[in-house]
């Protein structure tokens, strides 16, 4: 995450779960790949701890 740049796109595999009434079947029905674009990277500081916050938008 540290080496991400604004405007860069990346993909995330998102598991699509079955509904509760299909519970006897395997839980994960399919895995979709979604593309995201990095919108902004900011640093969040809480006392002594600081971490990057990445804002994304759907591509």
Steps between C-alpha positions, in 0.01 A plus 500: 500500500788737570614512136156583353465815293196720436331406172632143511249219449500164675269200516348331803346153505161533673325183617125501431319313776180301464181614669402360838237266352772327295701435815531125441695568182861624506509853646704669229316480168742688275796732515479821295793722412430870550723782380570801720691824440697676773337841557708638786760390751512679834685429823295452814672572831375387840746592772827324417348273235461606137373301203402567138130523411425418138176633347384305197224527240351226286650485155 
